[in-house]
Amino acid sequence: MRHLIIYAHPNENSLNRNLLNTVVETLQSQNHEIVVRDLYAIGFDPVLSLADMQGQRMGKVSDDVHTEQEYISWAEQITFIYPIWWTGLPAIMKGYIDRVFSYGFAYRYDQGIQKGLLKGKTTVIINTHGKSHEEYKQTGMDKALSLTSDHGIFVYSGLEIISHLFFDKADKTSSEDLEIWQDQIKNLYSEKVLNH
């Protein structure tokens, strides 16, 4: 299977990097094709410019966006790994969505009806956040994130979400927590993802 991993975290020693490594190792052990797009490492420009906006309507995108769209077209399964900052996507990941999930590539309107164009591809989203799951539930943040990212971006584009993992209290992670989370990821990619 062809797996694309879109990753956003600037720290090489972060929890997110550790989770990325777990995904990659699990997929490698099953001999899958893997491409990792580390948005900080490649210096992805997240700013949606006027030229981008004008080009999208004419079906033209810049070379850097075209490269990312080629990877998405190639992939059968896409994993997004990023921390939740200020209750949303890091700017570089949001900018990736703004620029790469462009009109005519990720979605379009047919006679006023919205259509996701990435149908047939599956996705897994892996997030870390500082607050506890309990705090997220109490404030409704868990539902808000599901609505804005899961439905507002991924499902809207036609992707089928296999799983959305939230790892909480990320700034206070114990080695026991990390082991449990790594096992969760290994099980997910060995069972659900690969047999989907």
C-alpha atoms as one frame of an Amber mdcrd trajectory, in Angstrom:
protein
   0.000   0.000   0.000   1.168   3.564  -0.689   1.343   5.625   2.501   1.868
   9.372   2.682   2.624  10.908   6.069   2.207  14.683   6.406   4.030  15.767
   9.526   4.322  19.110  11.321   6.504  19.741  14.359   9.709  21.808  14.493
  11.398  19.858  17.313  13.399  16.771  16.293  13.049  15.425  19.857   9.319
  16.016  20.243   6.631  13.544  21.220   5.200  14.032  17.719   8.524  12.941
  16.181   8.441   9.841  18.358   4.912   9.038  17.154   5.984   9.628  13.546
   8.858   7.176  13.990   6.441   4.598  15.407   4.151   4.912  12.370   7.076
   4.684   9.931   8.626   1.663  11.674   5.274  -0.149  11.788   4.654   0.434
   8.082   8.232  -0.483   7.142   7.914  -3.769   9.018   4.995  -4.602   6.699
   6.918  -3.590   3.536   4.673  -0.707   2.527   5.721   2.184   0.325   6.114
   5.275   2.515   6.701   8.950   1.810   7.078  11.400   4.712   6.523  15.090
   4.057   8.016  16.893   7.062   6.661  20.396   6.491   9.285  22.155   8.633
  12.161  20.175   7.120  11.114  20.964   3.550  10.455  24.617   4.462   6.897
  24.520   3.144   5.525  28.042   2.608   2.151  28.079   4.404   1.006  31.502
   3.191  -1.885  31.414   0.740  -1.073  34.295  -1.594  -3.222  36.270  -3.984
  -1.399  34.501  -6.838  -2.354  31.142  -5.256  -6.005  32.193  -5.017  -6.153
  33.476  -8.565  -4.363  30.399  -9.896  -6.640  27.936  -8.086  -9.696  29.244
  -9.911  -7.941  28.743 -13.232  -6.701  25.273 -12.276  -3.094  26.435 -11.963
  -0.949  25.939  -8.871   2.642  26.835  -8.018   5.401  24.237  -8.340   5.648
  23.574  -4.581   1.893  22.974  -4.329   1.939  20.787  -7.445   4.655  18.620
  -5.844   2.512  18.068  -2.726  -0.582  17.336  -4.801   1.378  14.706  -6.731
   2.197  12.951  -3.445  -1.453  13.054  -2.389  -2.575  11.682  -5.765   0.009
   8.880  -5.434  -1.067   7.890  -1.913  -3.742   5.386  -1.040  -3.603   6.216
   2.655  -2.638   9.547   4.247  -1.600  10.098   7.854  -1.521  13.576   9.383
   0.613  14.013  12.520   0.620  17.367  14.306   0.118  18.949  17.737  -3.006
  20.911  18.638  -1.924  24.508  19.209  -4.467  27.138  20.248  -7.222  24.561
  19.665  -6.315  24.027  16.037  -3.729  23.080  13.455  -0.225  24.590  13.610
   0.064  27.443  11.096   2.284  25.411   8.768  -0.268  22.553   8.625  -3.197
  24.948   8.195  -1.284  26.679   5.399  -0.597  23.300   3.793  -4.342  22.633
   3.745  -5.089  26.171   2.485  -2.667  25.866  -0.419  -2.561  22.148  -1.296
  -6.213  21.165  -0.758  -7.135  23.609  -3.497 -10.338  24.036  -5.440 -10.361
  21.608  -8.353  -7.948  19.267  -6.608  -9.442  18.427  -3.197 -12.989  19.651
  -3.807 -15.207  21.421  -6.300 -18.811  22.476  -6.753 -21.033  20.808  -9.343
 -24.141  22.915  -9.940 -23.813  24.352  -6.438 -23.258  20.975  -4.772 -19.947
  20.485  -2.996 -17.980  17.381  -4.004 -14.892  15.942  -2.286 -12.343  14.862
  -4.884 -10.077  12.716  -2.682 -12.592   9.870  -2.462 -11.118   6.373  -2.339
  -8.307   7.446  -0.011  -8.272   6.769   3.705  -6.760   8.875   6.452  -5.553
   8.693  10.035  -5.066  11.832  12.127  -2.700  11.739  15.108  -2.762  14.721
  17.469  -1.144  15.632  20.756  -2.494  18.280  23.115  -1.547  19.686  26.496
  -4.873  19.502  28.294  -6.472  16.300  29.544  -9.224  14.404  27.713 -11.542
  15.326  30.609 -10.949  19.052  30.080 -11.551  18.662  26.346 -14.852  16.869
  27.002 -16.021  19.404  29.609 -15.416  22.352  27.293 -16.734  20.604  24.181
 -13.341  21.015  22.532 -13.306  17.338  21.476 -16.521  17.867  19.474 -15.286
  21.212  18.113 -12.065  19.655  16.782 -13.994  16.795  15.232 -16.297  19.272
  13.514 -13.668  21.730  12.276 -10.883  19.364  11.194 -12.493  15.953  10.642
 -15.607  17.206   8.883 -14.532  20.690   7.851 -11.345  19.536   6.105 -10.856
  15.795   5.700 -14.384  14.466   5.083 -15.177  17.610   3.084 -12.342  16.631
   0.728 -13.684  13.093   0.335 -11.208  11.333   2.628 -12.475   8.432   4.715
 -11.272   8.763   8.312 -10.218   5.424   9.755  -9.152   6.843  13.099  -8.410
  10.145  14.848  -6.107   9.654  17.822  -5.757  12.317  20.519  -2.870  11.935
  22.974  -3.409  14.188  25.961  -1.207  15.908  28.575   1.528  15.802  25.939
   3.845  18.081  27.906   3.791  15.680  30.873   4.164  12.357  29.067   5.513
   9.468  31.105   7.437   6.574  29.559   4.433   4.359  30.438   2.074   6.682
  28.531   4.399   6.691  25.553   4.551   2.913  25.499   0.749   2.651  25.587
   0.420   5.199  22.769   3.041   3.463  20.652   1.165   0.173  21.099  -2.083
   1.901  20.094  -0.449   3.156  16.911   1.128  -0.226  16.123  -2.214  -1.990
  16.607  -4.053   0.585  14.519  -1.639   0.285  11.587  -1.424  -3.485  11.845
  -5.158  -4.070  11.999  -7.489  -1.286  10.883  -5.318   0.621   8.420  -3.679
  -2.268   6.635  -6.851  -4.344   6.387  -9.079  -1.509   5.276
